[in-house]
Amino acid sequence: MIYGNKEGIRDSLLAQMETLYDLDLSAESFAPAELLDVLASFTGAINREISVYLSRSGAVLDITIGNLNSVELKDLHLRRNSRRLSMVRCIHTHPGGNPQLSDVDISSLRSMRFDAMAAVGVLEGKPTGIQAAFLGEAVNG
């Protein structure tokens, strides 16, 4: 299911977006080019941010549509212990072409304990770049 701000988006485009759940993405690829190209195309078509949550195995767990400047991020953990990393990475788009992570993106990374947060700049339906941030586990010794 596609979540978020679906107002004004054709049902056929939403159905196409639903097919992202069926993608067979490699666990070894952080941000598969196939996924980035499709997200950029959808972002260009609707001129809104889109977030996708991926599991460590590469499964698409959630797709949410936001507005031009933001997208609501769900707190999704695949671990019971909320102090550990969530086992989820968030990849989201930035219409306008700027791939830089915002302060809100970094804050969300920390508070939701994502494995990683990535922003993909999108201009005219094409990715312009990607920036990612990661949380490190504390190491004693």
C-alpha positions in Angstrom: 0.0 0.0 0.0 1.1 3.5 -0.8 0.8 5.9 2.2 0.8 9.6 2.7 -0.4 12.4 0.4 -2.0 10.6 -2.5 -4.4 13.5 -3.3 -4.5 14.4 -7.0 -2.4 11.4 -8.1 -3.8 9.2 -10.8 -4.7 5.7 -9.7 -2.7 4.2 -12.5 0.5 6.0 -11.2 -0.3 4.7 -7.6 -0.6 1.2 -9.1 2.8 1.6 -10.8 4.3 2.7 -7.5 2.8 -0.3 -5.8 5.0 -2.5 -8.0 8.0 -1.3 -6.1 7.0 -3.7 -3.3 7.7 -6.5 -5.8 11.3 -5.5 -6.7 13.9 -8.1 -6.0 16.7 -5.9 -4.7 20.1 -7.2 -3.6 21.0 -7.1 0.0 24.5 -6.0 -1.0 23.4 -2.9 -2.8 22.7 0.1 -0.5 20.8 2.2 -3.1 20.2 0.1 -6.3 20.2 2.2 -9.4 17.0 0.6 -10.6 15.2 1.8 -7.4 16.7 5.3 -7.7 15.7 5.7 -11.3 12.1 4.7 -10.6 11.9 6.9 -7.5 13.2 9.8 -9.5 10.7 9.2 -12.3 7.8 9.1 -9.9 9.1 12.2 -8.0 9.4 14.1 -11.3 5.8 13.1 -12.3 4.2 14.2 -9.0 6.7 16.9 -7.8 6.6 15.5 -4.2 9.0 13.8 -1.9 8.8 10.0 -1.7 10.3 7.8 1.0 11.0 4.1 0.7 12.0 1.9 3.7 14.3 -1.0 2.8 15.2 -4.0 5.1 18.7 -5.2 5.3 17.7 -8.1 3.0 16.6 -5.6 0.3 12.8 -5.9 0.8 10.7 -2.8 0.3 8.8 -2.3 3.5 7.1 1.0 3.1 6.4 3.7 0.5 5.1 7.1 1.5 4.4 10.2 -0.5 4.9 13.6 1.0 4.6 17.1 -0.3 7.2 19.3 -2.2 9.4 19.8 0.9 8.9 16.9 3.2 7.6 13.4 3.7 6.3 11.9 7.0 8.6 9.2 8.2 7.2 6.3 10.2 9.0 4.9 13.2 9.5 1.3 12.0 11.8 -1.1 13.9 12.5 -4.7 13.0 14.2 -5.2 16.4 12.5 -5.3 19.8 15.3 -3.3 21.5 14.8 0.3 20.5 18.3 1.3 21.5 19.7 -0.8 18.7 19.6 0.1 15.0 16.2 -0.5 13.5 17.5 -2.7 10.6 15.8 -0.3 8.2 17.3 2.2 5.8 15.3 5.1 4.5 15.8 6.4 1.0 13.8 9.5 0.1 13.7 12.0 -2.7 14.2 15.8 -2.8 12.4 17.4 -5.7 14.4 20.4 -7.0 17.7 18.5 -7.4 19.4 19.0 -4.0 20.6 15.7 -2.6 21.9 17.1 0.7 20.4 15.7 3.9 18.6 18.3 5.9 18.8 18.8 9.7 15.4 17.1 9.9 16.7 14.1 8.0 19.7 13.8 10.4 17.4 14.2 13.4 15.1 11.5 12.0 18.1 9.2 11.5 19.0 9.6 15.2 15.6 9.5 16.7 14.3 6.5 14.7 17.6 4.7 14.8 17.6 4.0 11.1 20.6 1.9 9.7 21.0 4.8 7.2 19.2 7.9 5.9 19.7 8.8 2.2 18.4 11.7 0.2 18.3 11.6 -3.6 18.1 14.9 -5.5 15.7 14.8 -8.4 15.5 17.2 -11.3 13.2 16.6 -14.3 12.6 13.0 -13.3 16.3 12.1 -13.1 18.5 11.6 -10.0 21.1 14.3 -9.6 23.0 12.8 -6.7 22.7 11.0 -3.4 23.9 11.8 0.1 23.7 9.3 3.0 24.4 9.2 6.7 24.8 6.3 9.0 24.7 5.7 12.8 27.6 3.9 14.3 27.2 1.4 17.2 29.2 2.4 20.3 32.3 0.2 20.8 33.8 -0.2 24.2 37.3 -1.3 24.6 
